Amino acid sequence: MRLVKTLNSFLISLIFFTRISIRRELDFSDKEIEKSMKLIPIVGMIIGAILCIIKYIMEYLGLYGNIYGIILFTVYIFLTGGIHIDGFTDTIDGIYSNRDRDRTLEIMQDSRIGVFGALGLIILSAFYISVFKEIQYILLFVFPIVSRTIIIYTCAKFKYAKKDGMGKKFMDFADKRIFYVFFLILLILIAYNNIYISISIILSFLFTELWIKKISRKLDGITGDILGFSIEISQILLLIIFIIIERM
């Protein structure tokens, strides 16, 4: 019975944070959503594992270069449904429009992408494709886990900027202790394999936290879009920081 309940909580996380289809009736009670918050990093493991399998298949087929990066990025978008990238572009549109709080939130709610969001999407895509061309297996597996661990901290630390919304329940039930447990386990395990990745994880977390704190001050809280932004920005920071440190 306990295993069934844990599976239910995990599938809730999978539904909210990926586009993997689940044909099963689930219990979406507050208690189950609260439990699902603890399992978000495991969703990252699923994404990372699938990306590693695709990487192995492409290497077996002899695919390298730009097509290599494009395919990995496409698979990543397919797995997540682009929901976090959508949050990223909405946040860029709103925050960098330099409007007041209420107008910024209105812009972020608009389903249409603006100039800033489009530019942000182009830059983000270029970074992903460039990095994916030469990414190591360990980093490919780890980066979605790290971002989905950081989001637990983000949900627990900041308040919701609106009265209601998709991300509010997740933020209400987030627990920083879960973040600390997963974060420390990641750092300890990865340090044995590659200390540069551990350093990159710490730095990406610090930079992401500072960025979200600045946004939170402007909006008096954060939204579901900003949670998506947090995932994407922490991932790309981790990948870029690792490349810089490794080449130094």
Disulfide bonds with the S-S distance in Angstrom:
none
